[in-house]
């Protein structure tokens, strides 16, 4: 048996994934690798340690992430993304993000701003999901049925619902993946991430 050192935030995330009393951290990680990423015991997940952890967590969705990045590159080339970005950030600047609010409130407001800016393309969020678990839906009941403790909330000004029981990093990843699918550049994804984590 090997020993590893992890930070408190990661330990908190692992502990939050406990499904029954007495489940060890190893059991939880094994279940996540098998259930969430679709890996089998002994299988090489082909994780690139040079990439951010949030990308590695979604190994099975790497093609979607690649498509999103291709869309970003196309948007930058055509110049369409510049208009979209200024509209979104104008809207975000109108929100009072400097006032205290929970990460869930900030997450919902930012998703609401993305929806308001791109209502006709926002259904792309329905592609963002885990193995056997939905992250977005147009029906609260679907999210409740897709996993335990999903805590679905409606995205303001839209018919879409989103799970909100994920940790801060996962919420940030969901937010930036949404923006990436809508065609935002890497620099604007970083800007969104900073606004969310502020």
N, C-alpha and C positions, 0 to 999 in steps of 0.2 A: 504494500500500500504506500502511495506517495502522499506527501503533504504539500499543499500549496497555500500561499498567502493571498487573500483577496481583501479589497477595501470594504468599509462598512456599508456603502450604498449597494454594492453588488451582493453582499451577504444578505442585506435586507430584501433585495429582489428575490434571491433564491428562497429565503424563508417564506416570502409571500406566496410562493408557488406550491407550498405544502398542501397535499390533498388529504393526508390522514396523520393522526398522532403517531409519532415515532419514526416518520419518514426521514431518512438521513439526507444530508446535502448531496452525497453521491447518487442516491436513489432519485432525488429530484432532478439533478442534472442529466442523469441517464434518461429519465422519462422525457425531459424537454428535448434532448437530442433525438430520441426515437419518435416521439409523438409530434413535436412541433416541426422538426427539420426532416423527418422521414428517414433518419439514418438507422442502420441496424448495428448491432454490437460488432465491433471490429472494423466497421466500414470507415474509410477515410473521407471526412467531410470536405476535403479540398479547401480548407479555410486559409485565406491569405492573411497572415498576421500583420502585414503592413497596412491593411485597410482598417477603417474604423470598425469598432465592435458592432455598431448598429447594422452595418452592411453584412458582416459575418453572421449575425443572428438570422438573417433572412436569406441564407445560402440557397434554399430551394426556389426563391423568387428572383434569382440573379438575372434571369432574362427580362423580367419586368423592369428591374432597376436599369439594365442596359438600354431598354427601349426608352425609358424616361430620360436617360442621359442623351440618347440620340435625338430625342425630341427637343431637349435643351439646346443642343448644338444647331439643329435646324432653325429653331426660333431665333437664336443669336444671329445666324447667317441672314435670315430674311428681315430682321429688324422688328418682327411682330412682338417679340418678347419685351422690348423696351416700353411700348405703350402699356402692355399688361402690367409690367412691374411698377410703372409710375402710378397707374390707377390703384393698384393694390396698396402701395406704400402711402399714397395720399389718404386712402381709407384708414389704414392702420394708424396714421398720424392723428386722425380725428378722434380715435379711441383714446381713452384716458389710461394708457398702459403704465403711466408713472404712478398711478394710485395702487394701493395694496389690493391684490386679488389672488385667488388660489391659482395653481397651475391648471386645474380643470377649467376654471373660468377663462383664463388666458387662451388655453387650447381651443375651447369652443368659440371664443370671439374671433380668433385668427382663422379657424376653419370657416366661420361665417363670412369673414371678409373675402376669403378665397372663393366661396360660393357666390357672393354678391358680385365679384369681379368677373367670374366665369360661370354663370348659371347654366349655359347651354352645354358646357363640357365637363361639369362637375361630376357627372355620373361615372367618370373614370375612377373615382375613389372606390367604387364597388369591386375593382380588381385588387385592391390592397387587402390581403387577408393572410392568416396563418394556416397551417395544416389543420383542417377540421374546425377552424374558428374564424368567424367573420369579424372584421373590424368596423366596417361600415355597412349600412343597410337603409332601405326606405321604410322599414317596419321595425319598431322596437321589439316586437315578439321574436323576430328572426335572430336578433342579437342575444336575447335572453335564452333562446334555445341552442345557441351555438357554443355555449360554455357556461361555467359557473362563475358567479360574482362578476359579471361583465359591466354592471352599472351603466347601462346605455343612457345617453343624453341626446336630445335633439340639437342639431347644429342650428344656431339662430338664423332665422329668415329662410329656412330651407325645409324640405321634406325628408332630409337625410338624418340618420341617427348614427352615433359613434360610441364604441366602448370607451369607458374612461377609467377603468381600474388598472391600467398599465402604469409603470413607473415613469418618471419625468423623461428619461432618455428615450423610452419607447414612444411616448407621446410626441416628442420632438421628431423622431424618425417618421412617424405617421404623418406629421404635419409637412415635413420636407419632402416625403415621398409623394404626397398629394400635390404639392407645388411643382415637383419634378414632372409628374404626369401631365400637368397643365402647361408645361413648357418653359419653366423658369430656369435661368442660368445658375451655374454653381455659385457665383458670387451673391446672387439674390437668395439662394437657398441658405447660404451662410448668414446673410443679413436676417432672414426670417428666424433662423435658429437663435441668433443673439437676442432678438426681440422676445422670443418665447422664453429664453432662459434668464432674462434680465430680472 
